[in-house]
């Protein structure tokens, strides 16, 4: 009886083991299929992680992703190194590293991708990555968090200022000047003569979480966009809006980096993504924009003469009392200065009230005149009898 039980138990164990092995094989096969689909989709030979940080192979490029805490740096890092913008609440501590790699007929090309966790306090980690040898082949991503739009322009300007100091400390002055001359030459006829302050590295400002930005007042969006465009243009920064929930922005950002890292270098290859309309996700290279298209800031010159300050006050005024609702964690707009900033709206509103008031008065006057006029058929309005 015991022997029979032992044999039965062994048989059950074998069946369970075989089922588990079969399940594991199936999962492995699924992963392999998904990997092949991914590589085929993006025409890449290989994606993944390298053990050695700081790969300086011939033809390789580097991308460093920085930005405020919780601004979506990890989702962009995931997109570029795995092909999927996976979101992580854990965040990144220190430096996260991955890569994209493809193979041409001549040589392998690598895009090393670095994500520096935290916020501006960790910018000094750039010194462990950037040097004179890889400076000209390194690209920066500065992410902006549109979940908190009221802080993003000041955040961008603070990052630009701090990065200038760090780059000046670690990169040879002659190399920086050479790079800046190259960037200036790309402006062509769009060069902003009087306000230009070229940032010394190829940089993309990524307006992240654009799906949240879509929900704000359309009038605010119309002024937020040119404000960011202005500061990106005068500093020679590319501007791209991104959302991990919008397929078109995922494709534009991913394919841009594939082209930058492995493409032919022809600017027209990315022309289909160019977009300057304020009510849609922006995609603008600094050399394709110009001050005439951007226009004038909302704050008039009679208030502040310096145009940078006027644009900054235009942006800051949009979100003066902008904060989260405690009930549902969504944003509400409590900006009491709305009519001060958008005077056209106030004028339209007051004109409407005036017209209504005017119409009411006209109606009253007509009624009054009708009562005062002699009635037809010989009737007097006072005596109310036939003459």
PyMOL commands that set and color helices and strands:
alter all, ss='L'
color gray80, all
select helices_A, chain A and resi 2-42+73-82+120-128+135-137+146-170+173-190+210-213+218-234+247-262+267-273+286-288+291-294+307-318+338-341+343-372
alter helices_A, ss='H'
color red, helices_A
select strands_A, chain A and resi 46-48+61-67+95-103+108-116+138-145+202-208+238-242+283-284+322-324+331-333
alter strands_A, ss='S'
color yellow, strands_A
deselect
rebuild
show_as cartoon
